[in-house]
Amino acid sequence: MNRYLSTMFARATTHCALFKPLPKPLPEPPTSPTSSAPGPYRDSRRDCNTQFIMFPGISTKDEELVDAVTAAVIKHMAHPIYDNSHDFEHVQRVVKLAADIYQSEVATNPECRLDPLTIVLACLVHEIGDAKYKTWFESLSKIYILLTKCGVPEALAHTCQSIARLVSYTYETRHPAEIASFLTAHPELGVVQDADRLDALGIVGLGRCLAYGGAEKTRRKQTIQRAFQLMDERFVHYKDMMKTPWGRDEAHRRWGRMEEVREVWIGETDVAGILK
């Protein structure tokens, strides 16, 4: 009887071995926490997100002004000269980072004299007139014209135009005394600078750098490795040029992530073993 059971068990085991268990179903891809926010989710929109934005500390009256400028910037940045490394989603991220910085400054400094309206308007227009995207229709004076047409007072429009001119990393390295002087009168510049530079760091910064490399005519002819070479030529300096404590801490976090990705990138792109 025991021999019979052993034989039957052996046959059943062999029979079952022929049928492998079904593979586990793949996990469902993450879905967007909100139906309208931009993001890398399966249900996210495929085109550039152009929703209006909110900013802390803005009065109800000024919200209408921000909405008007937002609409004008969306229309302006729809021009095909802009690529997805510098689009309205980049502007949205810069506004969000500036909001985080502003709230941190207000919370930690009771004498904070930052003007939230100046910050958000300067963030919205900071890509207009950028030398990388300048065409026959593009100049820094476009910022002043756009803002005043939306009802922004002339003095504030001039300030926002100046911030957009001075936000550049390259300009600051060439004219540090001018930047320092302007910051004394308008500390909002430091918030906009930090926010814009933070979006050039971290994983999103590398993604934007790779995207720009595929869009810009000179960079298209260079190696894809150029994005990582720029880490040590340019982006490494950003964390030490931050003007706010929150921006400095976030810059160091994002730089650490860039270094981690670079290590993986080096391993995945190493072709030394097949080169003569």
C-alpha positions as CSV (number, residue, x, y, z in Angstrom):
1,M,0.0,0.0,0.0
2,N,2.8,2.4,0.9
3,R,4.6,1.6,-2.4
4,Y,1.3,2.3,-4.3
5,L,0.9,5.7,-2.6
6,S,4.5,6.6,-3.2
7,T,4.1,5.8,-6.9
8,M,0.9,7.8,-7.2
9,F,2.5,10.7,-5.4
10,A,5.5,10.7,-7.7
11,R,3.3,10.7,-10.8
12,A,1.2,13.6,-9.4
13,T,4.3,15.6,-8.7
14,T,5.6,15.0,-12.2
15,H,2.2,16.0,-13.7
16,C,2.0,19.2,-11.7
17,A,5.5,20.2,-12.6
18,L,4.4,20.3,-16.3
19,F,2.1,23.2,-15.4
20,K,3.9,26.2,-14.1
21,P,2.0,28.6,-11.9
22,L,0.5,31.6,-13.6
23,P,2.7,34.7,-13.3
24,K,1.6,37.3,-10.8
25,P,-0.3,40.2,-12.4
26,L,1.7,43.3,-13.0
27,P,1.0,46.1,-10.4
28,E,-1.3,48.8,-11.6
29,P,0.7,51.9,-12.6
30,P,0.2,54.9,-10.3
31,T,-2.5,57.3,-11.1
32,S,-2.5,61.0,-10.6
33,P,-3.6,62.2,-7.1
34,T,-5.6,64.9,-8.9
35,S,-7.2,64.7,-12.3
36,S,-5.7,67.9,-13.6
37,A,-2.1,68.1,-12.1
38,P,0.8,67.5,-14.4
39,G,2.8,64.3,-13.6
40,P,4.3,61.1,-14.9
41,Y,1.1,59.1,-14.3
42,R,-0.8,56.9,-16.7
43,D,-3.8,59.2,-16.7
44,S,-1.8,62.4,-16.9
45,R,-2.4,64.7,-19.9
46,R,0.0,64.3,-22.8
47,D,0.3,67.9,-23.7
48,C,1.8,70.7,-21.6
49,N,-0.3,71.5,-18.5
50,T,-1.4,75.2,-18.6
51,Q,-3.6,75.5,-15.5
52,F,-3.6,78.7,-13.5
53,I,-1.8,78.8,-10.2
54,M,-2.2,80.0,-6.6
55,F,0.4,81.7,-4.4
56,P,0.4,82.2,-0.7
57,G,-0.1,85.8,0.7
58,I,-1.8,87.1,-2.5
59,S,-4.9,89.2,-1.9
60,T,-8.2,88.5,-3.8
61,K,-7.7,91.6,-5.8
62,D,-4.2,90.6,-6.8
63,E,-5.3,87.1,-7.7
64,E,-7.2,88.6,-10.7
65,L,-4.0,90.2,-11.7
66,V,-2.0,87.0,-11.4
67,D,-4.7,85.2,-13.5
68,A,-4.5,87.8,-16.2
69,V,-0.7,87.5,-16.4
70,T,-0.8,83.7,-16.3
71,A,-3.1,83.7,-19.3
72,A,-0.8,86.1,-21.2
73,V,2.3,84.0,-20.4
74,I,0.5,80.7,-21.4
75,K,-0.4,82.3,-24.8
76,H,3.1,83.7,-25.2
77,M,4.9,80.4,-24.4
78,A,2.7,78.5,-26.8
79,H,5.1,79.7,-29.5
80,P,7.0,76.8,-31.0
81,I,10.4,78.2,-30.2
82,Y,10.0,77.0,-26.6
83,D,10.7,73.3,-26.0
84,N,9.7,71.1,-23.1
85,S,12.8,71.9,-21.1
86,H,11.5,75.5,-20.8
87,D,7.8,75.5,-21.1
88,F,4.9,76.5,-18.9
89,E,5.2,73.4,-16.7
90,H,8.7,74.6,-15.9
91,V,7.1,77.9,-14.9
92,Q,4.6,76.1,-12.7
93,R,7.3,74.3,-10.9
94,V,9.3,77.5,-10.4
95,V,6.2,79.1,-8.9
96,K,5.7,76.1,-6.6
97,L,9.3,76.2,-5.4
98,A,9.1,80.0,-4.9
99,A,6.0,79.5,-2.8
100,D,7.8,76.9,-0.6
101,I,10.7,79.3,-0.2
102,Y,8.4,82.3,0.6
103,Q,6.5,80.3,3.2
104,S,9.7,79.2,4.9
105,E,11.0,82.7,5.0
106,V,7.8,84.1,6.5
107,A,7.7,81.3,9.1
108,T,11.3,81.8,10.2
109,N,11.7,85.5,9.9
110,P,9.0,87.8,11.5
111,E,10.6,90.8,9.8
112,C,10.4,89.3,6.3
113,R,9.8,92.0,3.8
114,L,9.3,89.8,0.7
115,D,6.4,90.9,-1.6
116,P,4.5,87.8,-2.7
117,L,3.0,89.5,-5.7
118,T,6.5,90.5,-7.0
119,I,7.7,87.0,-6.6
120,V,4.9,85.2,-8.4
121,L,4.8,87.7,-11.3
122,A,8.5,87.5,-11.8
123,C,8.4,83.7,-11.7
124,L,5.6,83.8,-14.4
125,V,7.6,86.0,-16.8
126,H,11.1,84.9,-16.1
127,E,11.5,82.8,-19.3
128,I,10.3,85.7,-21.6
129,G,13.3,87.3,-23.2
130,D,15.6,84.4,-22.3
131,A,18.6,84.6,-24.7
132,K,18.3,80.9,-25.5
133,Y,14.8,81.5,-27.0
134,K,15.2,85.1,-28.3
135,T,13.7,85.7,-31.8
136,W,12.6,88.7,-33.8
137,F,9.5,89.0,-31.6
138,E,11.4,88.4,-28.3
139,S,13.1,90.9,-26.0
140,L,13.2,91.8,-22.3
141,S,11.0,94.8,-23.0
142,K,8.3,92.3,-23.9
143,I,7.9,91.6,-20.2
144,Y,7.1,95.2,-19.3
145,I,4.6,95.4,-22.2
146,L,2.9,92.1,-21.3
147,L,2.6,93.0,-17.6
148,T,1.3,96.6,-18.1
149,K,-1.2,95.3,-20.6
150,C,-2.5,93.0,-17.9
151,G,-2.9,95.9,-15.5
152,V,0.3,95.6,-13.5
153,P,1.5,99.0,-12.2
154,E,4.5,100.4,-14.2
155,A,6.9,100.4,-11.3
156,L,6.1,96.7,-10.4
157,A,6.4,95.8,-14.1
158,H,9.9,97.4,-14.3
159,T,10.9,95.4,-11.1
160,C,9.7,92.1,-12.5
161,Q,11.4,92.8,-15.8
162,S,14.7,93.5,-14.0
163,I,14.4,90.3,-11.9
164,A,13.9,88.3,-15.2
165,R,17.0,89.9,-16.6
166,L,19.1,89.2,-13.4
167,V,17.9,85.6,-12.7
168,S,20.4,84.1,-15.0
169,Y,23.3,82.1,-13.5
170,T,25.6,83.2,-16.3
171,Y,24.8,86.9,-15.7
172,E,25.4,86.5,-12.0
173,T,28.8,85.0,-12.5
174,R,29.8,88.0,-14.7
175,H,28.1,90.7,-12.7
176,P,28.1,89.7,-9.0
177,A,28.2,93.2,-7.7
178,E,25.1,94.2,-9.7
179,I,23.2,91.2,-8.3
180,A,24.3,91.9,-4.8
181,S,23.1,95.6,-5.1
182,F,19.8,94.6,-6.6
183,L,19.2,92.0,-3.9
184,T,19.6,94.6,-1.2
185,A,16.7,96.6,-2.7
186,H,14.7,93.7,-4.0
187,P,15.2,90.5,-2.0
188,E,12.5,88.8,-4.2
189,L,15.2,88.3,-6.8
190,G,16.9,85.7,-4.5
191,V,13.7,83.7,-4.2
192,V,13.1,83.6,-7.9
193,Q,16.8,82.7,-8.6
194,D,16.7,79.9,-6.0
195,A,13.4,78.5,-7.4
196,D,14.6,78.6,-11.0
197,R,17.9,77.0,-10.2
198,L,16.3,74.3,-8.1
199,D,14.4,73.2,-11.1
200,A,17.7,72.7,-12.9
201,L,18.9,70.3,-10.2
202,G,17.8,66.8,-9.1
203,I,16.2,64.3,-11.4
204,V,14.0,66.9,-13.0
205,G,17.0,69.0,-13.7
206,L,18.8,66.1,-15.5
207,G,15.6,65.4,-17.5
208,R,15.3,69.0,-18.6
209,C,19.0,69.1,-19.5
210,L,18.6,66.0,-21.7
211,A,15.4,67.5,-23.2
212,Y,17.2,70.7,-24.1
213,G,20.1,68.7,-25.6
214,G,17.7,67.1,-28.0
215,A,16.0,70.4,-28.9
216,E,18.8,72.9,-29.3
217,K,20.6,72.8,-32.7
218,T,24.2,72.9,-31.3
219,R,23.6,70.4,-28.5
220,R,21.8,68.0,-30.8
221,K,25.2,67.4,-32.5
222,Q,26.9,66.6,-29.1
223,T,27.0,63.4,-27.1
224,I,24.1,62.6,-24.8
225,Q,26.8,62.5,-22.1
226,R,26.9,66.3,-22.3
227,A,24.1,66.6,-19.8
228,F,26.2,64.9,-17.1
229,Q,29.4,66.7,-18.1
230,L,27.5,69.9,-17.3
231,M,27.0,68.8,-13.8
232,D,30.6,69.6,-12.9
233,E,30.9,72.6,-15.3
234,R,27.7,74.4,-14.1
235,F,25.2,72.7,-11.8
236,V,27.7,71.9,-9.0
237,H,27.9,75.7,-8.3
238,Y,24.2,76.2,-7.9
239,K,23.9,74.8,-4.3
240,D,26.5,77.3,-3.0
241,M,24.9,80.2,-4.8
242,M,21.5,79.8,-3.1
243,K,20.2,82.9,-1.4
244,T,17.7,81.3,1.1
245,P,18.2,78.6,3.7
246,W,15.3,76.5,2.3
247,G,16.7,76.8,-1.2
248,R,20.2,75.8,0.0
249,D,19.0,72.7,1.9
250,E,16.9,71.6,-1.1
251,A,19.8,72.3,-3.5
252,H,22.0,69.9,-1.5
253,R,19.3,67.2,-1.5
254,R,18.8,67.5,-5.3
255,W,22.6,67.5,-6.0
256,G,22.9,64.3,-4.0
257,R,20.3,62.7,-6.2
258,M,22.1,63.8,-9.3
259,E,25.3,62.2,-8.1
260,E,23.4,58.9,-7.4
261,V,22.0,58.9,-10.9
262,R,25.4,59.7,-12.4
263,E,26.9,56.6,-10.8
264,V,24.1,54.4,-12.4
265,W,24.5,56.3,-15.7
266,I,28.3,55.6,-15.8
267,G,27.7,51.9,-15.4
268,E,24.9,51.7,-18.0
269,T,26.9,53.7,-20.7
270,D,30.3,52.1,-20.1
271,V,31.5,50.7,-23.5
272,A,35.2,50.7,-22.7
273,G,35.3,46.9,-23.0
274,I,34.6,46.8,-26.8
275,L,36.7,49.8,-27.8
276,K,40.1,49.4,-29.6
